[in-house]
Each structure stands twice: as C-alpha cells, then as structure tokens.
Amino acid sequence: MDFKVKNHSLNFVSKQSNELSCLSFYEKIPINDIDLETLEFYAVDRLKVLWEIERLQTAKKDYETAQQLSFVIDRYLPLSNKSTTEQRDKDLISHFLLRCCFCHNEEDRIWFIKNETKLFESRYYSLSPQDKRKFISENFPHKPINFQLLDPMIKNSLLMTDRLESKFYKIPFTEAGELIGSKKAYLNQGFAYFSEKVIGKIFRTQFNQKIAIGLQKASNIFDKFDERIQKMIEKLRSKNNTFFQFGNQDGTHIEFDELKNKIKSFPLCMKLIYEKLIQDHHLKHQGRIQLGLFLKGIGLSVHDSIRFWKQEFLKKMTEKDFEKDYIYGIKYNYGLEGKRVNWSPYSCPKIIGLKPAPDDFSGCPFKFLSTHNFKQILLNLEQKPNEEQINELISLKEGGHCQVACQRYWDLVHPGLDEPLNKLSGIEHPNSYFKYSEEYYEIQKEKEKEKEK
C-alpha cells in the first residue's frame, strides 16, 4: 500500500487490478486522486456504520437488528452490483483509512476487526442467491461435489441441513474450523462435508484473518505516510474518541471539592452507581471501574480520586484495609500500576454489554432496570415528566434502544434549550453526556446574568 499527496488530494496507488466487486476482502486499493475533505467524509461515514454495528449488537431482536443495520449501511455505505464507481471507491478507501486509524493498539484492532467482520457478514447474507454463488465461485477454491456419488450416510447427514437442490462441498477438516466448532459440517475420514448456505462462516474467518494481517501492515508503515495524511488520520482518531475512547481530551480539571456540584451532570448510569456508593459506602469491582474511569474522564486527578473513594470506604473499613485492597486498583485505572496503560472511560456500547451481578449497579440502567423501577426514577425527577414522555422513554427502553432513551432522558432533565446541544440520534458516551450537561448549565448561567442586567 502506498499513499501520495498532490496539493490537497490523496492518491491511492495500487499495482494490483482495479477491478471492484460488491463484496471485498480489501486486498487492493483503487487508483484515484481525491481531495482530503472527501476522504475524511468517506471515513466518517464508515465510522457511523461501525458505531451503529457496535450498538446494535446489544439489541434484543435479531430481526430488528438486521433491519436497522441494513438501513444504516444503505444510508452511509451503499454497495451492490448496481453501485456506482464512486460508491465502490468510497467503500474501499474508507476501509483503508480506518485501518490506519485503528492499527495502533490491541483494543482498537479488536474493535475494528469485530465490527468490520459484522459489516462483511451483513453484506454477504444480503446478496441475492445469484450474486452469492458468483462470489463463492470467485473466492472459494473448492468446487461443489457430485451429491449422488456420496456415501448414503453422508447424504442423509447433509440432507438434514439443506435441500437436495443445494450445492454441497467437501474440504479438509483443517480448513473448516468454524464450521466444525458450530456443528455446521459433517466429518468423515478427515474431510468436512457441508451445504453452500454455511460457506459464509468460512468467509467470515478468512475476512477476520486478512483484516488482522492488514492492520499489522498498516501499523508498520504508518510513520512513512505523508505528514498531511498522518494529521488527517489523527483527526479521525479524535473523532472516534467520543464513541470509543473518550477521555479527558480537552485538558479540563475537576477538583475534589467541586465534585458534589457536578453530580447533576452525571448520566443516569453514573448517578445510580454514585448513589449506591453513598448508600452502602462500598461498590463491587465492576461498579468501581465504571465510575472510576468516568471520573478520570471528566478531569478528576488520581490524587483526588483516592480522596473520593477513601471518603466513603473508610465509613466501613480501616484506612489500612483501604490502602491494602483498593489503592492499587485506583492507580491502575490511571496507568500508574500494572501494565501502565492509560485506560479510557467506558463507552455506551461497552456499558450496555456489561452484565451486572446481583446488587451491582454497574451497566446501563436503560437495559438492566425493571420497567417498574425505571418508571419510579422518572416520577421522582425534579422536572416532573408527563405521561407521554414517560411512555416514550419506557417504550425506547423496552425496545432495546438504550442510547436513544438516554438522549431523551438528557432532553427531559435539561429543559428550555432553543435547540439541542447534542444533535446525534443517541448519547454515545457517558463523558459526552456530562460534557453536554455542563455546557447546558453554563448557558443557563449566562441567561440568568442577562436577566439581572
């Protein structure tokens, strides 16, 4: 892979064929001169798709998930045999740009591979039968077997998985790991027999492996890129931070003594954990990490973080026990112990995916709270929501739309704005919720000052 910049455009250079299809393993790049602004637009649209994939993987109903994902893909990354050259270029180029964004650490690579693989799967299973067979013939080295010549026992086993009109394949069992693991293939004398309808699982494994190798290559050559490309990629990485790695990016700092006045800006997930801490003077491990990293993200120093936890925990234990059992974990979150990694606060998808233990208030309340308890929280709000607002929030919660519900909750507890501060379709990170809330209260202060004049 080579990147060249001429003036304000980026030239993608490939010695391979420029032939494109509607589904790709991303092994070749189109040759194009594209301005940097368009490149960034391409990459941001792909980020939106990957973020939505991450969010939808926590949804309750597979059918609704598939529908929503199809809608998002068609909106931001449409791709089919009827796609224009520009749409195909957009898909390829945006993938390679994000590959450069997510190649720098293991956490990023795992996230990128997981969601790109899900995108590939969604596109593969959306292909028409004709297009699917064409893709198989071009990318699968094994030919269909003559079903009639098979042993009767193998025939019967295969017919339990698919119809006689389908095509069936035979490959060495060493190449069918995922099919064997998921019991989608019949094993006989060192070979795996299976229907064409499960070949997608083999492609999934191949895609996963190819992207992992590609990320490693991108990491090795990143320093050789033109400075303008590096700056653009860093800009894209910062855009992704609010969804994936949100931290104290703007250098703000919150003192320990200010913290109580900031509770009103906590998202519901953090507010419930905080209230549990105040009530019990203790939190379980997962709750400590979730709240601790959030506090780090809003600007609380490690010194003040220790003061914060000590203030509550010493109401139930000795200082010696606190220092022995908890100081290390607090410093670990700040990268001062253990692996010395500067850990990022949990994003909404990460929190939604948590499974709280009994009597543990970690995780997303829009997911784990019972409808009854959730309704009681709404009824006790200072803003006194009406029945329509309550029913909308309950409907979003029960439908698995946690982030959209959180956005509506934010709108509810921050009334009086001429236009929303956050124009996204849902809250993407607890720390961004806090940031928008603090901005809201600053606006309210300014309005009060204007009234007093």
N, C-alpha and C positions, 0 to 999 in steps of 0.2 A: 504494500500500500504506500502510495506517495501522495503528498499534498503540496500544491503550489499555489501561491497567491500572486495575482497580477492586479495591480491597483487595489480596488476594493472587492475583487472577486476571488473565489477559491476554485482552483482547477483540480478535479479529481482525475487522477491518471491511473489507468489500468492497462496492463499488457495482455489481459485476457479478453475474451469476446465480450462485446457489448450487448449480446442478446439477453433479453429480460423475459421473465415469465411472471405469472400472477402469484407464485409462491416461491420463496427463495431461502437457500441456506446461507446467503450473504457471503459468498466466496469471491465475488467480483464486484467492482465498482464502475458505474457508468462514467464516461468521459464528458465532462461538462464544465463550462465556465458559469459560475453562479455567484451573485453578489452576496456579501456576508450577511446582509439583513435577511435575505431569503433563506439562507442556510439556518440562521437562528430560528426563523419562523417554522421551518421544517422540523427542527429538533424539538421545539417547544410543543408542537402538535403531537409529536410522538410521546413526549413526556406525559401529556394529558392522557393518552391512551394507556400508558403503563401505570400511571397513578390509579386510573379507573379499574384496571385489571386487579391491582393490589386491593382496592376497596371492595370490589365485587366478590373476591374470594372468601369473604366473610359472610356473604349473603346466605339466606336460608334456603331459597328455592333455586334449583339448578336451571329450571326453565326461564324464570325471570332474569337470572344472571346472564344466561345466553342471549336473551333478547336485548338487555341493556348493553351488553358488551358489543353486540352486533351493531347497535345504534351508534355507539361511540366510535367504533372503528370506521363505519361508513361516513361519519361526520369528519373525522380528522385524518384518517389514513385509508381512504377507499382504494380497493385493489381487486381487480378481476381481469379476465381475459379481454374485457372491453375498456380497460383503463387506458388513459392517455399516457404518452411517454413521460409527461411531467409528473403524473401521479406515481408512476413506477420509479422514476428517478427520486422523487420525494421519499418513497419508502426505503430505498436502498441508502440514499445519502443520510437520511435522518438516523438510520440504524448505525451507520459507521461513526457518525458524530457522537451519538450517545455511547457507543462502545468506548470512545476516547474519554468520555466523562466518567464512566463507571469502572475504569480499569485500575484505579489507584489503590484500593484496599479490598480486603476479603468481603466485608459487609456489603459494599457497593456491588461487587461482582456477583455475589449470591442473589441479591435483589434483582439485578438486571437479567441474569440468566433465567431466574424463575418466571419473571413477567414476560420476557421476550418469548420464552418457550410456550407460555399460555397463549400469547398472541398467535404464534405459529400454529398451535393446535386448533384454535378457533377458526383460523382461516382454512386449515386443511379440511376440517369436518364440515365447513360451509361450501366446499367445492361441489359442483354437480358430479354425478356418477361418471360422466364422460371425462370431465377435467381431472377427476381423481385418478382414473385409470391412466390417463395420459401422464400425470405426474409420477405415478408408480412406475410406468414403463421407462421413464427417463431417469429415474433416481434410485430404483431398486434393481440390483444386479441379477436377481434370480428370476427365472421365468416360471409361469404357472405350470403345475404338474398335471398330467393326464389322470383325472379322478378315477376313471374306470379301471385303470391298471393297479390301483392301490389294494392293499390287503383289506378284506372285509371289515376287520376290527377297526382299522384306521378310518375307513369310510364312515362307519357308524359313529365314531367319535367326532368326526368333522361335521357330519350332518346334524349333530346335536348343537352345533354352534352357528350354523348358517344353512342357507338353502342350496339345493343341488345346482342351481343356475350360477352360483357364485364361483369365483376363481379361488383355487387353493394353492398354497405354496409349501415347499419343503426346503429347510435350510439347516446347516449345522447348529446344534443346540447352543454352541458357544456364542452365536450371533443373535440369540433370541432371549437374552437375559430377562428383559422386562416382561415379555410375553409369558415366560415360564413362571416368573415371580407372581404375576397376576392370574395365573392359570388360564391363559387365553390360547395356549398351544398344547397339542398332544405330542408327547415324547415317545419315540420308538427307535431303539438301536442307534442312539447318538444324533438323531435328527428331530427337529421340531416341525410339526405339521399345523397349519393354521389357515384361517379364512382371510381373504383380502380385506375384510372390514376391520381387522385389528392391526394392519400394517402401520397405521398411524402411530402406534406405540413405538414401533421401531424407528420411524422417522423422528419421533419426539426425542428419543435417546441420542440419535445422530445429531440432531439440531443442538441439543444441550451440549454435547461434547465439542462440536465445531465452534460454538459461541465462546465456550470456556477457553479454547485454544486461541481464538481471535482476540479475546480480552488480554491474554498474556502478551501477545504480539503487540497490541496497541500500547500496553504499559512499557514495553521495551523500547519503542520508538518515539514515545511522546515528547521527549526532550529535543528531538530532531525537527519537530514541527516549526513552521514559521511563527514568529512571535505573535502576529495578529491572530493566528489560529489558536494558539495557546490561550490568549486573552479571551477569545470567544468561548472556548471550552470552559474556562474558569467561570465565565459569566453564566453559562448554562448550569454549571455545578452549583452556583449560588442560587439560581432559580429553583433547583431541585431541593435545596436545603430546607425550605419551609415545609416540604412534604415528607422528606425522608431523614434529614439530618439536622433538623432545626436546633440551633444552639444560640448562644448569646453573641450573635453575629455583629450587632451594631455597637458593641462595647458598653452598653448600659450597665449600671451597677446599682444594686439594691442593698441597703444596709439592713442589718438585723432588726433595728428599731422601726424600720419602715414597713416591715412585713405585714403586720396586722392590718394596716390600712390598705394593703394590696389584695386582701382575701376577696374583696368584692369583684375583682377582675379575674379570679380563678375560674376556669371552666368547671362544669359540674363534676367531672371525674376527679379533679384535684381537690375540689371543695369537700366532696364526700370523704376522701381519704384524710384530709386535714381534720375534718370534724371527728372522724373516728380516732385519730391520734389524740386530739384534745380530750375526748371522752374516756379513752382507755389508757392513755399515757404509754402507748405501745402500738406498733404496727408489725404485721407479718412481713417476711422478706420481700415479696413481690410489691407490696404497697410502699415499702421504704424506697425501693429502687425507682418506682414510677414517680413518686412525689419528689424524691431527692434529685433526680435528673431534671425534672421540671423546674425546681427551684434554682438549680445550677443554670438552666437555660434563661431564666428571667434576670439573672445577674447576681445571685447570692454567692458570695465567696465561700471557699472551703472553710475558712475560719468561722464565718457567721453560720454556715450550715451545721458545723459541730455544735455551736451555741444553741441553735434552733432545736436540734434533736435532744441535746443534753437537758434543755429546759423541761421537756416533757418526760423523758425516760427516767430522770432522777426522782420523779414522783413515785416510782415503783421499784427502783433499784439503787444500788450504791454507785458512786462515781467510779469506783474500781471496776465493778462489773460492766459498766457502760464502756469504759475505755478498753477493757479486755475484749468485749464482744461486738462493739459497734464502730469504734473509731476507724478501724481498718477499712470497713465497707464504705464509709463516707469518703475517705481519701481515695479509695479505689475508683469511685464514680468520677472523681476529678482527675484521674490519670496519675495519681501520686503514689499508688501502690500496685502490686501485682504486675500485669502486663504493661502498665503505664500508658494505657490508651485513653485518649480524651473522649470519653463516651458521650454520645449525643442523647438528648432527651427523646423519649419515646414519641413516635408519630401516631396519628389516629389509627391507621391500619394496624400498626404494631399493638396498640392498646386494645383495639377491637378483637384482635386474635388471641388475647390472653384469656386464660380460664381460671377465674378467681377460686381459691379454695374456700371452704365454709368459713364464715365470719371474717372474710378477707374482702375489703372494699376496693381492691385494685381492679383493673379492667375498665370497660366502658359502661357507664350506667344506662345508656340508651340501649344496651344489649342485655346486661345481666339483671337489672332491676325488674321486679314483678310489676305488672301494669298498675296494681293497687298502690304499691309503694311509690312508683313514679308519679301517679296522679296526686298523691298526698304532698309530694315535694312541690308540684305545680300549684296546688291550692294554698300552700303556705308562703308562696312568693310575695314579696312586697308589692310587686306590680299587679297582682290580682288578675290573672288572665281570665278571659271569658270562656264560655263553654266551647265555642267554635275553635278557639286557639288551643284549648286543652285537647279536644278531639283530634285536631290536626297533628299535634305532637305525639299523641298516643298511636295514631294511625301510622305515622312515619316510624316510630319505634317498633311497633309490631310487624311492620313490613320489612324490617332489617335495614332501613335507611338511616343508620346511626349518625353519619356526618351531616346529612341534610337536617335531621332532627336537632342536632347540636347548633346548626346555623339558625334554625327557627327559634331555638331557646335563647341564643345570643340576641336575636332581634327583639325577643319578648322582654328580656331584662335590661335592654338598652334602648328605651323608647325615645321618641322625639327627634330623631335624625331626619333631615330633609332627604337624604339619600344614604343607602347603606355604606358603611366603611368597607365591608368585605363583599365584593361583587361575585364571589365564587358561588358554586351551587351547593357548597357544604364546607364546614370547617375542616381544614386539612391537618391541623396540628394544635395541641393544647397551648403551645407557646405563641402561636399566631392568634389564637382566641384571646390570650392575655394581652398581646400587643394591641389588637383592635380595641379591646375594652379600655386600656389605658388611654388610647387616643380619644375614645369617646368621652371619657371623664375630663380630659384636657379641653375638649370642645365645650363641654358643659360649663367648665370654669370660665372660659372666655365669654360665653353667653351671659353668665351671671355678672361678670365685670362690666359688660356693655349695658346691662340693665341699671347698674348702680351709677352710671355716668349721668 
